[in-house]
Amino acid sequence: MNNLHNALKEKVGFGTAPLGNMFREVSEEEAQETIKTAWDQGIRYFDTAPLYGAGLSELRLGKALSNYNRDDYVVSTKVGRVISDEMEEKEGLFEDARKNKVITDYTEDATLRSIEQSLERLKTDHLDVVYVHDISPDFHGDEWISKFDEARKGAFRVLTRLREEGVINSWGIGVNTTEPIELALELEDANPDLCLQATQYTLLNHDRALQRLMPTAQEKGVGIVVGSPYNSGVLLGGSHYNYEKAPSEIMTKVEQLNGIAKNHKVSLKAAALQFSTAHPAVAAVIPGSTRPDRIKEDLASMKTEIPASFWQELVEREFISPKAPLPNKK
């Protein structure tokens, strides 16, 4: 993980799921400008996946990063999806994606094929970090355990071998729930060293991760990358929570958080980022955006002074756990 540590500025990387036309169609010009802005602001860790736009995010990232020295940045992508030449109609999060069919497959052969495809789209000869993507209940329901087992026998072994051979530096699991990472950390035949945990260690949602995932990760020496620190944008005034339409109780909670933040003259974006990065198990946080100015805001937010009274009120009013490590801001 040393290469990731060296690549990070203010513990912030850049998540490129939105550049795969998540929620809306993003022009090529806007996508390239966003990545260039991230680079110009000093960001050197970029996360992507085949799922994001059926390869679109990887293609856009590869095009942008080909302008820079490969040794100057860290890129992570994911396995578990193979992009087919067959076409299909899209719906849901990526309805504006490329039309290529996305095949879910965690076997050894599919893992190697996925990596080969990603290398080509990213215009690189090696990957720094590879996550096994979405072996979790939110994607597979009751079938998630069988998918996890398929990955354990396939993807986990392939990635362990590739790490031992020096082809990749780190591997882990990239999911929106905590259970798959918790399970992997207890397995004797799996030894991930860096995992991506989205939506579950945020201002809005952190209890389970705090109680179960983070202590085990620290004990095992496994770094946690926090994805979706704004819970799909709802913390910043958006209408999505964890990639779905936000329920009314979440909107009410955000409204209350905004009120507290306003009283303390605190930016909720700054509070969200600083909270997610305050835990010692967290290696990085990777907010995503398609707006160049938002990236500048993210980095500035990490330096914003937040009064201790703000955190104290959140604890007292039970918005955050009293056991959560808080930013060392006065």
C-alpha positions, 0 to 999 in steps of 0.5 A, spaced: 500 500 500 506 504 500 504 506 493 497 508 494 500 512 500 505 516 496 499 518 491 494 521 496 493 528 497 489 529 503 487 522 503 483 524 497 482 520 491 477 520 485 472 515 484 470 515 476 463 511 477 459 518 474 464 518 468 461 512 466 454 516 465 451 514 472 445 518 473 446 522 467 449 522 460 456 526 461 459 529 455 466 526 453 469 534 453 466 534 460 469 527 462 476 529 460 476 536 463 474 533 470 479 528 470 484 533 468 482 538 473 483 532 478 490 531 476 491 539 476 489 539 483 494 534 485 490 527 485 494 521 483 489 516 485 483 514 481 478 508 481 474 505 476 471 499 474 468 495 468 461 496 470 461 503 470 458 505 463 460 498 461 467 500 460 466 507 459 469 510 465 475 506 464 476 508 457 475 515 459 480 515 464 485 511 460 485 516 455 486 522 460 491 518 464 495 516 457 498 524 457 502 522 464 507 518 466 505 511 468 509 511 475 506 518 477 499 515 479 495 509 482 489 506 478 484 501 481 479 497 477 475 491 479 473 484 476 467 480 476 464 483 470 466 482 463 464 486 457 461 483 451 461 485 444 453 483 444 449 489 445 443 490 450 438 495 452 440 499 458 436 501 465 437 503 472 444 507 474 447 506 467 441 507 462 446 512 458 452 507 458 455 504 452 450 498 450 455 492 450 452 487 455 455 486 462 456 479 464 457 477 471 462 472 472 467 471 478 471 465 476 478 464 474 478 465 467 473 471 467 477 474 472 483 474 467 479 476 461 476 482 465 483 484 467 486 483 460 480 488 458 481 493 463 488 494 461 486 495 454 481 500 456 486 504 461 491 504 456 496 501 461 501 495 462 499 494 469 494 495 475 496 497 482 489 495 485 484 490 483 477 489 487 473 484 487 466 487 485 459 487 488 459 480 491 454 482 496 447 482 498 445 489 494 447 486 488 445 478 488 440 478 494 440 471 497 445 468 492 450 473 494 454 467 498 454 463 492 457 468 488 462 470 494 464 462 494 465 463 486 470 469 487 473 465 493 475 459 488 476 464 482 478 471 483 481 471 490 486 466 488 488 469 481 489 476 484 493 473 490 497 469 485 498 476 481 500 480 487 505 474 489 508 475 481 508 483 482 503 484 476 499 487 481 500 491 488 494 490 492 487 486 491 481 486 495 473 487 495 469 493 493 462 492 495 457 497 498 455 493 504 460 490 510 459 483 510 463 480 504 469 484 507 468 482 514 467 474 511 473 475 507 478 478 512 476 471 517 478 466 511 484 463 511 485 462 504 484 469 502 488 475 504 486 481 501 490 487 503 486 493 501 478 493 500 473 498 498 467 500 502 462 504 499 456 508 503 457 504 510 462 509 513 459 516 512 456 521 517 449 518 515 451 511 516 457 508 520 455 504 526 456 497 523 462 498 520 465 502 526 463 496 530 465 490 526 469 492 520 474 497 522 477 493 528 478 487 524 481 491 518 486 494 523 487 487 526 489 484 520 493 490 517 488 491 511 486 498 509 479 501 507 478 506 502 471 509 503 467 510 497 461 514 496 462 519 502 456 523 501 451 516 500 450 518 492 449 525 493 444 526 498 448 529 504 450 534 499 442 536 497 442 530 492 435 526 491 439 519 491 441 515 497 446 509 496 444 509 489 437 509 489 431 514 491 432 517 498 427 515 503 423 521 507 427 519 513 434 520 510 432 526 507 429 529 514 436 526 517 440 530 512 435 536 513 437 536 521 444 535 519 444 541 515 441 545 520 446 543 525 452 545 520 449 552 519 449 553 526 456 552 527 458 555 520 460 548 518 460 545 510 457 539 511 461 536 505 467 538 509 464 534 515 463 528 511 470 528 508 473 529 514 469 524 518 470 518 513 478 519 513 478 520 521 478 513 522 485 510 522 483 504 518 481 508 512 487 509 507 483 514 503 476 517 501 474 517 493 468 522 492 466 522 485 464 527 480 463 530 473 464 537 475 471 540 475 469 545 481 467 539 486 474 536 486 477 543 488 471 543 493 473 536 496 480 538 497 479 545 500 474 541 504 479 537 507 483 543 510 477 546 513 477 548 520 471 544 524 470 546 531 470 541 536 463 543 538 460 541 532 462 534 533 460 534 540 453 536 538 453 530 533 455 525 538 450 528 543 444 528 538 446 521 536 447 523 529 454 520 530 457 514 534 461 516 541 466 511 539 467 514 532 474 517 531 473 524 530 478 529 526 483 532 530 480 539 528 479 545 533 
